Amino acid sequence: MGIVGTTSAKDWKRITRAAFWHPRHWVAQRRFAPSAVAGGVGQLYPCIGVFTVDSRAVGAYGRLADQPLIDSRARDVAVLLEAE
């Protein structure tokens, strides 16, 4: 996973080489501007995902990263829902 301007040059070279040799293992996503939130240690970038089974939402997960790239260094966080 990589983003131009966020991913190091060394990692970007490794990623593009892997995508060239194994294109079926990769997908492209349109870039968007993430909104950072204030954290106790500076700006954090959140990500919320939803698990689905047969097109039904069955769970959610959250991640926080120090950079606008959610990768293996991002931290898992709780996703809390308010009852209706």
N, CA, C and O atoms as a Maestro MAE file, in Angstrom:
{
 s_m_m2io_version
 :::
 2.0.0
}

f_m_ct {
 s_m_title
 :::
 protein
 m_atom[336] {
  # First column is atom index #
  i_m_mmod_type
  r_m_x_coord
  r_m_y_coord
  r_m_z_coord
  i_m_residue_number
  s_m_chain_name
  s_m_pdb_residue_name
  s_m_pdb_atom_name
  i_m_atomic_number
  :::
  1 25 0.853 -1.158 0.000 1 A "MET " " N  " 7
  2 3 0.000 0.000 0.000 1 A "MET " " CA " 6
  3 2 0.901 1.222 0.000 1 A "MET " " C  " 6
  4 15 1.832 1.317 0.799 1 A "MET " " O  " 8
  5 25 0.625 2.145 -0.886 2 A "GLY " " N  " 7
  6 3 1.462 3.324 -0.941 2 A "GLY " " CA " 6
  7 2 0.741 4.536 -1.490 2 A "GLY " " C  " 6
  8 15 -0.206 4.421 -2.268 2 A "GLY " " O  " 8
  9 25 1.208 5.697 -1.070 3 A "ILE " " N  " 7
  10 3 0.671 6.971 -1.536 3 A "ILE " " CA " 6
  11 2 1.856 7.858 -1.900 3 A "ILE " " C  " 6
  12 15 2.751 8.071 -1.082 3 A "ILE " " O  " 8
  13 25 1.861 8.371 -3.119 4 A "VAL " " N  " 7
  14 3 2.923 9.283 -3.544 4 A "VAL " " CA " 6
  15 2 2.943 10.480 -2.598 4 A "VAL " " C  " 6
  16 15 1.901 11.070 -2.313 4 A "VAL " " O  " 8
  17 25 4.126 10.834 -2.115 5 A "GLY " " N  " 7
  18 3 4.256 11.959 -1.201 5 A "GLY " " CA " 6
  19 2 4.178 11.566 0.260 5 A "GLY " " C  " 6
  20 15 4.560 12.349 1.130 5 A "GLY " " O  " 8
  21 25 3.691 10.369 0.547 6 A "THR " " N  " 7
  22 3 3.614 9.871 1.919 6 A "THR " " CA " 6
  23 2 4.527 8.672 2.100 6 A "THR " " C  " 6
  24 15 5.223 8.561 3.109 6 A "THR " " O  " 8
  25 25 4.525 7.780 1.128 7 A "THR " " N  " 7
  26 3 5.352 6.578 1.163 7 A "THR " " CA " 6
  27 2 6.798 6.946 0.825 7 A "THR " " C  " 6
  28 15 7.042 7.764 -0.062 7 A "THR " " O  " 8
  29 25 7.751 6.343 1.531 8 A "SER " " N  " 7
  30 3 9.167 6.629 1.255 8 A "SER " " CA " 6
  31 2 9.518 6.188 -0.166 8 A "SER " " C  " 6
  32 15 8.862 5.316 -0.736 8 A "SER " " O  " 8
  33 25 10.555 6.798 -0.728 9 A "ALA " " N  " 7
  34 3 10.987 6.461 -2.091 9 A "ALA " " CA " 6
  35 2 11.367 4.986 -2.195 9 A "ALA " " C  " 6
  36 15 11.055 4.330 -3.189 9 A "ALA " " O  " 8
  37 25 12.031 4.473 -1.184 10 A "LYS " " N  " 7
  38 3 12.441 3.065 -1.180 10 A "LYS " " CA " 6
  39 2 11.220 2.143 -1.208 10 A "LYS " " C  " 6
  40 15 11.169 1.197 -1.994 10 A "LYS " " O  " 8
  41 25 10.234 2.425 -0.340 11 A "ASP " " N  " 7
  42 3 9.023 1.595 -0.312 11 A "ASP " " CA " 6
  43 2 8.226 1.744 -1.606 11 A "ASP " " C  " 6
  44 15 7.684 0.764 -2.116 11 A "ASP " " O  " 8
  45 25 8.151 2.981 -2.147 12 A "TRP " " N  " 7
  46 3 7.399 3.200 -3.390 12 A "TRP " " CA " 6
  47 2 7.992 2.380 -4.533 12 A "TRP " " C  " 6
  48 15 7.255 1.805 -5.333 12 A "TRP " " O  " 8
  49 25 9.313 2.326 -4.610 13 A "LYS " " N  " 7
  50 3 9.979 1.544 -5.651 13 A "LYS " " CA " 6
  51 2 9.645 0.061 -5.495 13 A "LYS " " C  " 6
  52 15 9.366 -0.621 -6.481 13 A "LYS " " O  " 8
  53 25 9.675 -0.435 -4.264 14 A "ARG " " N  " 7
  54 3 9.343 -1.841 -3.998 14 A "ARG " " CA " 6
  55 2 7.889 -2.138 -4.376 14 A "ARG " " C  " 6
  56 15 7.600 -3.172 -4.979 14 A "ARG " " O  " 8
  57 25 6.983 -1.235 -4.024 15 A "ILE " " N  " 7
  58 3 5.554 -1.417 -4.309 15 A "ILE " " CA " 6
  59 2 5.291 -1.418 -5.811 15 A "ILE " " C  " 6
  60 15 4.587 -2.294 -6.314 15 A "ILE " " O  " 8
  61 25 5.851 -0.446 -6.534 16 A "THR " " N  " 7
  62 3 5.593 -0.382 -7.977 16 A "THR " " CA " 6
  63 2 6.197 -1.579 -8.702 16 A "THR " " C  " 6
  64 15 5.635 -2.056 -9.688 16 A "THR " " O  " 8
  65 25 7.323 -2.061 -8.227 17 A "ARG " " N  " 7
  66 3 7.922 -3.255 -8.834 17 A "ARG " " CA " 6
  67 2 7.004 -4.468 -8.609 17 A "ARG " " C  " 6
  68 15 6.764 -5.244 -9.534 17 A "ARG " " O  " 8
  69 25 6.499 -4.627 -7.396 18 A "ALA " " N  " 7
  70 3 5.602 -5.747 -7.097 18 A "ALA " " CA " 6
  71 2 4.317 -5.651 -7.922 18 A "ALA " " C  " 6
  72 15 3.821 -6.664 -8.413 18 A "ALA " " O  " 8
  73 25 3.776 -4.441 -8.076 19 A "ALA " " N  " 7
  74 3 2.555 -4.265 -8.866 19 A "ALA " " CA " 6
  75 2 2.797 -4.572 -10.340 19 A "ALA " " C  " 6
  76 15 1.919 -5.108 -11.016 19 A "ALA " " O  " 8
  77 25 3.976 -4.235 -10.837 20 A "PHE " " N  " 7
  78 3 4.318 -4.523 -12.231 20 A "PHE " " CA " 6
  79 2 4.374 -6.031 -12.468 20 A "PHE " " C  " 6
  80 15 3.822 -6.524 -13.451 20 A "PHE " " O  " 8
  81 25 5.033 -6.761 -11.579 21 A "TRP " " N  " 7
  82 3 5.221 -8.200 -11.765 21 A "TRP " " CA " 6
  83 2 3.996 -9.020 -11.376 21 A "TRP " " C  " 6
  84 15 3.821 -10.132 -11.874 21 A "TRP " " O  " 8
  85 25 3.144 -8.494 -10.498 22 A "HIS " " N  " 7
  86 3 1.962 -9.228 -10.028 22 A "HIS " " CA " 6
  87 2 0.732 -8.314 -10.052 22 A "HIS " " C  " 6
  88 15 0.162 -8.037 -8.996 22 A "HIS " " O  " 8
  89 25 0.312 -7.844 -11.222 23 A "PRO " " N  " 7
  90 3 -0.778 -6.862 -11.286 23 A "PRO " " CA " 6
  91 2 -2.108 -7.369 -10.734 23 A "PRO " " C  " 6
  92 15 -2.917 -6.564 -10.273 23 A "PRO " " O  " 8
  93 25 -2.353 -8.643 -10.765 24 A "ARG " " N  " 7
  94 3 -3.630 -9.170 -10.246 24 A "ARG " " CA " 6
  95 2 -3.705 -9.126 -8.725 24 A "ARG " " C  " 6
  96 15 -4.781 -9.302 -8.154 24 A "ARG " " O  " 8
  97 25 -2.596 -8.899 -8.077 25 A "HIS " " N  " 7
  98 3 -2.570 -8.834 -6.614 25 A "HIS " " CA " 6
  99 2 -2.812 -7.418 -6.093 25 A "HIS " " C  " 6
  100 15 -2.803 -7.190 -4.883 25 A "HIS " " O  " 8
  101 25 -3.028 -6.469 -7.000 26 A "TRP " " N  " 7
  102 3 -3.114 -5.069 -6.608 26 A "TRP " " CA " 6
  103 2 -4.401 -4.433 -7.119 26 A "TRP " " C  " 6
  104 15 -4.944 -4.841 -8.146 26 A "TRP " " O  " 8
  105 25 -4.875 -3.438 -6.398 27 A "VAL " " N  " 7
  106 3 -6.002 -2.614 -6.845 27 A "VAL " " CA " 6
  107 2 -5.606 -1.149 -6.671 27 A "VAL " " C  " 6
  108 15 -4.770 -0.818 -5.831 27 A "VAL " " O  " 8
  109 25 -6.206 -0.293 -7.460 28 A "ALA " " N  " 7
  110 3 -5.966 1.147 -7.335 28 A "ALA " " CA " 6
  111 2 -7.196 1.792 -6.726 28 A "ALA " " C  " 6
  112 15 -8.327 1.409 -7.026 28 A "ALA " " O  " 8
  113 25 -6.970 2.754 -5.884 29 A "GLN " " N  " 7
  114 3 -8.060 3.492 -5.252 29 A "GLN " " CA " 6
  115 2 -7.869 4.965 -5.559 29 A "GLN " " C  " 6
  116 15 -6.747 5.470 -5.528 29 A "GLN " " O  " 8
  117 25 -8.949 5.650 -5.851 30 A "ARG " " N  " 7
  118 3 -8.861 7.087 -6.107 30 A "ARG " " CA " 6
  119 2 -8.433 7.779 -4.815 30 A "ARG " " C  " 6
  120 15 -8.967 7.494 -3.742 30 A "ARG " " O  " 8
  121 25 -7.479 8.679 -4.925 31 A "ARG " " N  " 7
  122 3 -6.971 9.377 -3.753 31 A "ARG " " CA " 6
  123 2 -7.996 10.385 -3.257 31 A "ARG " " C  " 6
  124 15 -8.708 11.011 -4.042 31 A "ARG " " O  " 8
  125 25 -8.055 10.526 -1.950 32 A "PHE " " N  " 7
  126 3 -8.932 11.507 -1.324 32 A "PHE " " CA " 6
  127 2 -8.155 12.179 -0.202 32 A "PHE " " C  " 6
  128 15 -7.133 11.655 0.242 32 A "PHE " " O  " 8
  129 25 -8.618 13.316 0.253 33 A "ALA " " N  " 7
  130 3 -7.943 14.053 1.321 33 A "ALA " " CA " 6
  131 2 -8.543 13.642 2.664 33 A "ALA " " C  " 6
  132 15 -9.682 14.002 2.963 33 A "ALA " " O  " 8
  133 25 -7.801 12.898 3.473 34 A "PRO " " N  " 7
  134 3 -8.327 12.493 4.775 34 A "PRO " " CA " 6
  135 2 -8.341 13.672 5.747 34 A "PRO " " C  " 6
  136 15 -7.537 14.597 5.630 34 A "PRO " " O  " 8
  137 25 -9.247 13.627 6.687 35 A "SER " " N  " 7
  138 3 -9.325 14.661 7.721 35 A "SER " " CA " 6
  139 2 -8.640 14.146 8.977 35 A "SER " " C  " 6
  140 15 -9.005 13.095 9.503 35 A "SER " " O  " 8
  141 25 -7.655 14.880 9.453 36 A "ALA " " N  " 7
  142 3 -6.953 14.494 10.676 36 A "ALA " " CA " 6
  143 2 -7.778 14.931 11.885 36 A "ALA " " C  " 6
  144 15 -8.555 15.882 11.813 36 A "ALA " " O  " 8
  145 25 -7.595 14.225 12.986 37 A "VAL " " N  " 7
  146 3 -8.226 14.582 14.254 37 A "VAL " " CA " 6
  147 2 -7.114 14.823 15.270 37 A "VAL " " C  " 6
  148 15 -6.041 14.226 15.181 37 A "VAL " " O  " 8
  149 25 -7.378 15.696 16.231 38 A "ALA " " N  " 7
  150 3 -6.384 15.985 17.260 38 A "ALA " " CA " 6
  151 2 -6.309 14.818 18.233 38 A "ALA " " C  " 6
  152 15 -7.327 14.336 18.730 38 A "ALA " " O  " 8
  153 25 -5.091 14.377 18.492 39 A "GLY " " N  " 7
  154 3 -4.868 13.308 19.454 39 A "GLY " " CA " 6
  155 2 -3.924 13.791 20.534 39 A "GLY " " C  " 6
  156 15 -3.397 14.899 20.446 39 A "GLY " " O  " 8
  157 25 -3.706 12.985 21.540 40 A "GLY " " N  " 7
  158 3 -2.818 13.352 22.629 40 A "GLY " " CA " 6
  159 2 -1.372 13.503 22.200 40 A "GLY " " C  " 6
  160 15 -0.579 14.138 22.894 40 A "GLY " " O  " 8
  161 25 -1.020 12.918 21.050 41 A "VAL " " N  " 7
  162 3 0.362 12.959 20.560 41 A "VAL " " CA " 6
  163 2 0.472 13.699 19.231 41 A "VAL " " C  " 6
  164 15 1.471 13.554 18.527 41 A "VAL " " O  " 8
  165 25 -0.531 14.483 18.881 42 A "GLY " " N  " 7
  166 3 -0.511 15.215 17.613 42 A "GLY " " CA " 6
  167 2 -1.679 14.828 16.734 42 A "GLY " " C  " 6
  168 15 -2.674 14.282 17.209 42 A "GLY " " O  " 8
  169 25 -1.552 15.114 15.443 43 A "GLN " " N  " 7
  170 3 -2.617 14.808 14.486 43 A "GLN " " CA " 6
  171 2 -2.650 13.311 14.189 43 A "GLN " " C  " 6
  172 15 -1.607 12.685 14.002 43 A "GLN " " O  " 8
  173 25 -3.847 12.748 14.147 44 A "LEU " " N  " 7
  174 3 -4.037 11.336 13.822 44 A "LEU " " CA " 6
  175 2 -5.031 11.226 12.674 44 A "LEU " " C  " 6
  176 15 -5.940 12.046 12.543 44 A "LEU " " O  " 8
  177 25 -4.849 10.214 11.854 45 A "TYR " " N  " 7
  178 3 -5.715 9.993 10.695 45 A "TYR " " CA " 6
  179 2 -6.555 8.746 10.942 45 A "TYR " " C  " 6
  180 15 -6.015 7.646 11.055 45 A "TYR " " O  " 8
  181 25 -7.886 8.915 11.027 46 A "PRO " " N  " 7
  182 3 -8.758 7.775 11.318 46 A "PRO " " CA " 6
  183 2 -9.217 7.042 10.060 46 A "PRO " " C  " 6
  184 15 -9.245 7.600 8.964 46 A "PRO " " O  " 8
  185 25 -9.570 5.794 10.252 47 A "CYS " " N  " 7
  186 3 -10.157 4.968 9.197 47 A "CYS " " CA " 6
  187 2 -11.220 4.111 9.852 47 A "CYS " " C  " 6
  188 15 -10.960 3.472 10.872 47 A "CYS " " O  " 8
  189 25 -12.400 4.087 9.288 48 A "ILE " " N  " 7
  190 3 -13.474 3.216 9.773 48 A "ILE " " CA " 6
  191 2 -13.881 2.315 8.625 48 A "ILE " " C  " 6
  192 15 -14.127 2.782 7.512 48 A "ILE " " O  " 8
  193 25 -13.950 1.038 8.898 49 A "GLY " " N  " 7
  194 3 -14.348 0.067 7.890 49 A "GLY " " CA " 6
  195 2 -15.526 -0.752 8.375 49 A "GLY " " C  " 6
  196 15 -15.778 -0.837 9.577 49 A "GLY " " O  " 8
  197 25 -16.240 -1.347 7.454 50 A "VAL " " N  " 7
  198 3 -17.418 -2.148 7.776 50 A "VAL " " CA " 6
  199 2 -17.257 -3.537 7.183 50 A "VAL " " C  " 6
  200 15 -16.913 -3.686 6.011 50 A "VAL " " O  " 8
  201 25 -17.508 -4.558 8.006 51 A "PHE " " N  " 7
  202 3 -17.515 -5.936 7.532 51 A "PHE " " CA " 6
  203 2 -18.911 -6.255 7.011 51 A "PHE " " C  " 6
  204 15 -19.903 -5.898 7.647 51 A "PHE " " O  " 8
  205 25 -19.001 -6.924 5.861 52 A "THR " " N  " 7
  206 3 -20.300 -7.305 5.316 52 A "THR " " CA " 6
  207 2 -20.335 -8.794 5.000 52 A "THR " " C  " 6
  208 15 -19.317 -9.403 4.670 52 A "THR " " O  " 8
  209 25 -21.526 -9.363 5.109 53 A "VAL " " N  " 7
  210 3 -21.794 -10.739 4.699 53 A "VAL " " CA " 6
  211 2 -23.094 -10.698 3.910 53 A "VAL " " C  " 6
  212 15 -24.113 -10.229 4.417 53 A "VAL " " O  " 8
  213 25 -23.067 -11.178 2.688 54 A "ASP " " N  " 7
  214 3 -24.252 -11.144 1.821 54 A "ASP " " CA " 6
  215 2 -24.859 -9.747 1.757 54 A "ASP " " C  " 6
  216 15 -26.077 -9.591 1.841 54 A "ASP " " O  " 8
  217 25 -24.022 -8.746 1.611 55 A "SER " " N  " 7
  218 3 -24.423 -7.341 1.471 55 A "SER " " CA " 6
  219 2 -25.035 -6.738 2.730 55 A "SER " " C  " 6
  220 15 -25.633 -5.664 2.663 55 A "SER " " O  " 8
  221 25 -24.901 -7.402 3.872 56 A "ARG " " N  " 7
  222 3 -25.412 -6.861 5.143 56 A "ARG " " CA " 6
  223 2 -24.235 -6.487 6.027 56 A "ARG " " C  " 6
  224 15 -23.267 -7.240 6.132 56 A "ARG " " O  " 8
  225 25 -24.317 -5.328 6.663 57 A "ALA " " N  " 7
  226 3 -23.276 -4.916 7.608 57 A "ALA " " CA " 6
  227 2 -23.356 -5.807 8.843 57 A "ALA " " C  " 6
  228 15 -24.421 -5.954 9.443 57 A "ALA " " O  " 8
  229 25 -22.228 -6.399 9.218 58 A "VAL " " N  " 7
  230 3 -22.211 -7.305 10.376 58 A "VAL " " CA " 6
  231 2 -21.169 -6.893 11.417 58 A "VAL " " C  " 6
  232 15 -21.062 -7.534 12.463 58 A "VAL " " O  " 8
  233 25 -20.416 -5.856 11.155 59 A "GLY " " N  " 7
  234 3 -19.418 -5.406 12.114 59 A "GLY " " CA " 6
  235 2 -18.657 -4.211 11.581 59 A "GLY " " C  " 6
  236 15 -18.767 -3.854 10.408 59 A "GLY " " O  " 8
  237 25 -17.883 -3.601 12.464 60 A "ALA " " N  " 7
  238 3 -17.091 -2.435 12.078 60 A "ALA " " CA " 6
  239 2 -15.730 -2.505 12.756 60 A "ALA " " C  " 6
  240 15 -15.561 -3.161 13.783 60 A "ALA " " O  " 8
  241 25 -14.773 -1.820 12.166 61 A "TYR " " N  " 7
  242 3 -13.444 -1.733 12.763 61 A "TYR " " CA " 6
  243 2 -12.916 -0.318 12.588 61 A "TYR " " C  " 6
  244 15 -13.361 0.416 11.706 61 A "TYR " " O  " 8
  245 25 -11.977 0.054 13.424 62 A "GLY " " N  " 7
  246 3 -11.367 1.370 13.323 62 A "GLY " " CA " 6
  247 2 -9.859 1.274 13.421 62 A "GLY " " C  " 6
  248 15 -9.326 0.395 14.099 62 A "GLY " " O  " 8
  249 25 -9.170 2.185 12.739 63 A "ARG " " N  " 7
  250 3 -7.701 2.266 12.780 63 A "ARG " " CA " 6
  251 2 -7.318 3.738 12.882 63 A "ARG " " C  " 6
  252 15 -8.042 4.606 12.393 63 A "ARG " " O  " 8
  253 25 -6.191 4.018 13.509 64 A "LEU " " N  " 7
  254 3 -5.631 5.368 13.594 64 A "LEU " " CA " 6
  255 2 -4.169 5.317 13.180 64 A "LEU " " C  " 6
  256 15 -3.441 4.402 13.564 64 A "LEU " " O  " 8
  257 25 -3.741 6.301 12.396 65 A "ALA " " N  " 7
  258 3 -2.349 6.351 11.953 65 A "ALA " " CA " 6
  259 2 -1.784 7.752 12.154 65 A "ALA " " C  " 6
  260 15 -2.525 8.733 12.208 65 A "ALA " " O  " 8
  261 25 -0.462 7.829 12.265 66 A "ASP " " N  " 7
  262 3 0.230 9.109 12.408 66 A "ASP " " CA " 6
  263 2 0.383 9.826 11.073 66 A "ASP " " C  " 6
  264 15 0.768 10.995 11.041 66 A "ASP " " O  " 8
  265 25 0.090 9.147 9.981 67 A "GLN " " N  " 7
  266 3 0.221 9.703 8.637 67 A "GLN " " CA " 6
  267 2 -1.045 9.380 7.851 67 A "GLN " " C  " 6
  268 15 -1.800 8.495 8.256 67 A "GLN " " O  " 8
  269 25 -1.299 10.066 6.745 68 A "PRO " " N  " 7
  270 3 -2.527 9.806 5.983 68 A "PRO " " CA " 6
  271 2 -2.436 8.538 5.135 68 A "PRO " " C  " 6
  272 15 -2.824 8.529 3.967 68 A "PRO " " O  " 8
  273 25 -1.921 7.477 5.735 69 A "LEU " " N  " 7
  274 3 -1.806 6.172 5.085 69 A "LEU " " CA " 6
  275 2 -2.043 5.126 6.161 69 A "LEU " " C  " 6
  276 15 -1.270 5.025 7.113 69 A "LEU " " O  " 8
  277 25 -3.097 4.357 6.017 70 A "ILE " " N  " 7
  278 3 -3.410 3.317 6.994 70 A "ILE " " CA " 6
  279 2 -2.699 2.053 6.541 70 A "ILE " " C  " 6
  280 15 -3.089 1.427 5.556 70 A "ILE " " O  " 8
  281 25 -1.648 1.682 7.271 71 A "ASP " " N  " 7
  282 3 -0.877 0.494 6.917 71 A "ASP " " CA " 6
  283 2 -0.627 -0.336 8.175 71 A "ASP " " C  " 6
  284 15 -1.348 -0.189 9.163 71 A "ASP " " O  " 8
  285 25 0.370 -1.194 8.152 72 A "SER " " N  " 7
  286 3 0.626 -2.092 9.280 72 A "SER " " CA " 6
  287 2 1.046 -1.352 10.544 72 A "SER " " C  " 6
  288 15 1.013 -1.927 11.633 72 A "SER " " O  " 8
  289 25 1.440 -0.087 10.419 73 A "ARG " " N  " 7
  290 3 1.829 0.690 11.602 73 A "ARG " " CA " 6
  291 2 0.647 1.379 12.268 73 A "ARG " " C  " 6
  292 15 0.796 1.928 13.360 73 A "ARG " " O  " 8
  293 25 -0.521 1.363 11.639 74 A "ALA " " N  " 7
  294 3 -1.715 1.982 12.223 74 A "ALA " " CA " 6
  295 2 -2.167 1.171 13.440 74 A "ALA " " C  " 6
  296 15 -1.922 -0.032 13.532 74 A "ALA " " O  " 8
  297 25 -2.824 1.853 14.359 75 A "ARG " " N  " 7
  298 3 -3.299 1.208 15.585 75 A "ARG " " CA " 6
  299 2 -4.778 0.862 15.463 75 A "ARG " " C  " 6
  300 15 -5.558 1.623 14.889 75 A "ARG " " O  " 8
  301 25 -5.155 -0.283 16.005 76 A "ASP " " N  " 7
  302 3 -6.565 -0.657 16.072 76 A "ASP " " CA " 6
  303 2 -7.233 0.165 17.168 76 A "ASP " " C  " 6
  304 15 -6.643 0.395 18.224 76 A "ASP " " O  " 8
  305 25 -8.456 0.604 16.919 77 A "VAL " " N  " 7
  306 3 -9.216 1.374 17.907 77 A "VAL " " CA " 6
  307 2 -10.647 0.858 17.945 77 A "VAL " " C  " 6
  308 15 -11.128 0.248 16.990 77 A "VAL " " O  " 8
  309 25 -11.314 1.110 19.060 78 A "ALA " " N  " 7
  310 3 -12.706 0.685 19.217 78 A "ALA " " CA " 6
  311 2 -13.628 1.567 18.378 78 A "ALA " " C  " 6
  312 15 -13.381 2.761 18.213 78 A "ALA " " O  " 8
  313 25 -14.678 0.971 17.856 79 A "VAL " " N  " 7
  314 3 -15.740 1.702 17.165 79 A "VAL " " CA " 6
  315 2 -16.983 1.542 18.026 79 A "VAL " " C  " 6
  316 15 -17.496 0.434 18.184 79 A "VAL " " O  " 8
  317 25 -17.466 2.641 18.579 80 A "LEU " " N  " 7
  318 3 -18.622 2.612 19.471 80 A "LEU " " CA " 6
  319 2 -19.824 3.213 18.758 80 A "LEU " " C  " 6
  320 15 -19.713 4.253 18.109 80 A "LEU " " O  " 8
  321 25 -20.961 2.561 18.880 81 A "LEU " " N  " 7
  322 3 -22.198 3.033 18.258 81 A "LEU " " CA " 6
  323 2 -23.184 3.436 19.337 81 A "LEU " " C  " 6
  324 15 -23.312 2.767 20.363 81 A "LEU " " O  " 8
  325 25 -23.875 4.532 19.096 82 A "GLU " " N  " 7
  326 3 -24.890 4.993 20.029 82 A "GLU " " CA " 6
  327 2 -26.227 4.360 19.659 82 A "GLU " " C  " 6
  328 15 -26.604 4.334 18.487 82 A "GLU " " O  " 8
  329 25 -26.942 3.850 20.660 83 A "ALA " " N  " 7
  330 3 -28.253 3.237 20.409 83 A "ALA " " CA " 6
  331 2 -29.214 4.291 19.880 83 A "ALA " " C  " 6
  332 15 -29.166 5.453 20.284 83 A "ALA " " O  " 8
  333 25 -30.084 3.872 18.976 84 A "GLU " " N  " 7
  334 3 -31.057 4.816 18.402 84 A "GLU " " CA " 6
  335 2 -32.213 5.031 19.330 84 A "GLU " " C  " 6
  336 15 -33.127 5.792 19.013 84 A "GLU " " O  " 8
  :::
 }
 m_bond[335] {
  # First column is bond index #
  i_m_from
  i_m_to
  i_m_order
  :::
  1 1 2 1
  2 2 3 1
  3 3 4 2
  4 3 5 1
  5 5 6 1
  6 6 7 1
  7 7 8 2
  8 7 9 1
  9 9 10 1
  10 10 11 1
  11 11 12 2
  12 11 13 1
  13 13 14 1
  14 14 15 1
  15 15 16 2
  16 15 17 1
  17 17 18 1
  18 18 19 1
  19 19 20 2
  20 19 21 1
  21 21 22 1
  22 22 23 1
  23 23 24 2
  24 23 25 1
  25 25 26 1
  26 26 27 1
  27 27 28 2
  28 27 29 1
  29 29 30 1
  30 30 31 1
  31 31 32 2
  32 31 33 1
  33 33 34 1
  34 34 35 1
  35 35 36 2
  36 35 37 1
  37 37 38 1
  38 38 39 1
  39 39 40 2
  40 39 41 1
  41 41 42 1
  42 42 43 1
  43 43 44 2
  44 43 45 1
  45 45 46 1
  46 46 47 1
  47 47 48 2
  48 47 49 1
  49 49 50 1
  50 50 51 1
  51 51 52 2
  52 51 53 1
  53 53 54 1
  54 54 55 1
  55 55 56 2
  56 55 57 1
  57 57 58 1
  58 58 59 1
  59 59 60 2
  60 59 61 1
  61 61 62 1
  62 62 63 1
  63 63 64 2
  64 63 65 1
  65 65 66 1
  66 66 67 1
  67 67 68 2
  68 67 69 1
  69 69 70 1
  70 70 71 1
  71 71 72 2
  72 71 73 1
  73 73 74 1
  74 74 75 1
  75 75 76 2
  76 75 77 1
  77 77 78 1
  78 78 79 1
  79 79 80 2
  80 79 81 1
  81 81 82 1
  82 82 83 1
  83 83 84 2
  84 83 85 1
  85 85 86 1
  86 86 87 1
  87 87 88 2
  88 87 89 1
  89 89 90 1
  90 90 91 1
  91 91 92 2
  92 91 93 1
  93 93 94 1
  94 94 95 1
  95 95 96 2
  96 95 97 1
  97 97 98 1
  98 98 99 1
  99 99 100 2
  100 99 101 1
  101 101 102 1
  102 102 103 1
  103 103 104 2
  104 103 105 1
  105 105 106 1
  106 106 107 1
  107 107 108 2
  108 107 109 1
  109 109 110 1
  110 110 111 1
  111 111 112 2
  112 111 113 1
  113 113 114 1
  114 114 115 1
  115 115 116 2
  116 115 117 1
  117 117 118 1
  118 118 119 1
  119 119 120 2
  120 119 121 1
  121 121 122 1
  122 122 123 1
  123 123 124 2
  124 123 125 1
  125 125 126 1
  126 126 127 1
  127 127 128 2
  128 127 129 1
  129 129 130 1
  130 130 131 1
  131 131 132 2
  132 131 133 1
  133 133 134 1
  134 134 135 1
  135 135 136 2
  136 135 137 1
  137 137 138 1
  138 138 139 1
  139 139 140 2
  140 139 141 1
  141 141 142 1
  142 142 143 1
  143 143 144 2
  144 143 145 1
  145 145 146 1
  146 146 147 1
  147 147 148 2
  148 147 149 1
  149 149 150 1
  150 150 151 1
  151 151 152 2
  152 151 153 1
  153 153 154 1
  154 154 155 1
  155 155 156 2
  156 155 157 1
  157 157 158 1
  158 158 159 1
  159 159 160 2
  160 159 161 1
  161 161 162 1
  162 162 163 1
  163 163 164 2
  164 163 165 1
  165 165 166 1
  166 166 167 1
  167 167 168 2
  168 167 169 1
  169 169 170 1
  170 170 171 1
  171 171 172 2
  172 171 173 1
  173 173 174 1
  174 174 175 1
  175 175 176 2
  176 175 177 1
  177 177 178 1
  178 178 179 1
  179 179 180 2
  180 179 181 1
  181 181 182 1
  182 182 183 1
  183 183 184 2
  184 183 185 1
  185 185 186 1
  186 186 187 1
  187 187 188 2
  188 187 189 1
  189 189 190 1
  190 190 191 1
  191 191 192 2
  192 191 193 1
  193 193 194 1
  194 194 195 1
  195 195 196 2
  196 195 197 1
  197 197 198 1
  198 198 199 1
  199 199 200 2
  200 199 201 1
  201 201 202 1
  202 202 203 1
  203 203 204 2
  204 203 205 1
  205 205 206 1
  206 206 207 1
  207 207 208 2
  208 207 209 1
  209 209 210 1
  210 210 211 1
  211 211 212 2
  212 211 213 1
  213 213 214 1
  214 214 215 1
  215 215 216 2
  216 215 217 1
  217 217 218 1
  218 218 219 1
  219 219 220 2
  220 219 221 1
  221 221 222 1
  222 222 223 1
  223 223 224 2
  224 223 225 1
  225 225 226 1
  226 226 227 1
  227 227 228 2
  228 227 229 1
  229 229 230 1
  230 230 231 1
  231 231 232 2
  232 231 233 1
  233 233 234 1
  234 234 235 1
  235 235 236 2
  236 235 237 1
  237 237 238 1
  238 238 239 1
  239 239 240 2
  240 239 241 1
  241 241 242 1
  242 242 243 1
  243 243 244 2
  244 243 245 1
  245 245 246 1
  246 246 247 1
  247 247 248 2
  248 247 249 1
  249 249 250 1
  250 250 251 1
  251 251 252 2
  252 251 253 1
  253 253 254 1
  254 254 255 1
  255 255 256 2
  256 255 257 1
  257 257 258 1
  258 258 259 1
  259 259 260 2
  260 259 261 1
  261 261 262 1
  262 262 263 1
  263 263 264 2
  264 263 265 1
  265 265 266 1
  266 266 267 1
  267 267 268 2
  268 267 269 1
  269 269 270 1
  270 270 271 1
  271 271 272 2
  272 271 273 1
  273 273 274 1
  274 274 275 1
  275 275 276 2
  276 275 277 1
  277 277 278 1
  278 278 279 1
  279 279 280 2
  280 279 281 1
  281 281 282 1
  282 282 283 1
  283 283 284 2
  284 283 285 1
  285 285 286 1
  286 286 287 1
  287 287 288 2
  288 287 289 1
  289 289 290 1
  290 290 291 1
  291 291 292 2
  292 291 293 1
  293 293 294 1
  294 294 295 1
  295 295 296 2
  296 295 297 1
  297 297 298 1
  298 298 299 1
  299 299 300 2
  300 299 301 1
  301 301 302 1
  302 302 303 1
  303 303 304 2
  304 303 305 1
  305 305 306 1
  306 306 307 1
  307 307 308 2
  308 307 309 1
  309 309 310 1
  310 310 311 1
  311 311 312 2
  312 311 313 1
  313 313 314 1
  314 314 315 1
  315 315 316 2
  316 315 317 1
  317 317 318 1
  318 318 319 1
  319 319 320 2
  320 319 321 1
  321 321 322 1
  322 322 323 1
  323 323 324 2
  324 323 325 1
  325 325 326 1
  326 326 327 1
  327 327 328 2
  328 327 329 1
  329 329 330 1
  330 330 331 1
  331 331 332 2
  332 331 333 1
  333 333 334 1
  334 334 335 1
  335 335 336 2
  :::
 }
}
